[in-house]
Amino acid sequence: MATMGKYCKAYSLKKLRQFNQWTEHSENTRKEKQQVDGKEVEINRELTDDDFLYLQENYVVTDGIFKDENIIFDIITPEWQEFCKNRLLFEIPVYQN
């Protein structure tokens, strides 16, 4: 079952691709329904710079809001975390009870 994290933020793929060590697991993109020879089939969607992906609280990037599904990037290094904080201005909010 999919796990919803406490926080994620959407970023354009164009911004994420600015990270010099960026790689994509494009085989993990969400499925889209298309008509092929009169039949409805599901295929992985093609990612473009204009698509939005979700940076999760654990610094994994997903193609959807769930932190353990459709994982596109999961190489969590200090350089990646620094890029997220300084270039993307990613900051996890502190919620007070």
Summary of the structure (lengths in Angstrom):
residues: 97
radius of gyration: 14.9
end to end distance: 27.7
largest distance: 55.1
contacts: 225
relative contact order: 0.27
helix: 16%
strand: 30%
